[in-house]
């Protein structure tokens, strides 16, 4: 596993601006602030924050892979893949992405899904 391009150890800290990359046949569970993640094998995720040094995750970018995320209730978060941008107002989210398709499940709350090629076309999911 790599965190921001460096091999991770048990002492490695993952922060709201980290890129976390898992290898083949691996997974990692981690928390940043009040947000928890279960990241599956062969997944690369870049965590995003609106303010430098903040522990609040405002979004994540994932080109390929699989991740389960649990956010504090009521926080708006944006998840972005190659094909979609998903605005979340909820707590539990599972997402899979590969170059051809996305799979997305909101466990609690609501989402607005936008095609990256047409950001004016939201599809609300409750």
Secondary structure by P-SEA (a helix, b strand, c coil): cccccccccccccccccbbbbbcccbbbbbbcccccccccccbbbbbbbcccccccccbbbbccccccccccccbbbbbbcccbbbbbcccbbbbbbcccbbbbbbccbbbbbbccccccbbbbcc
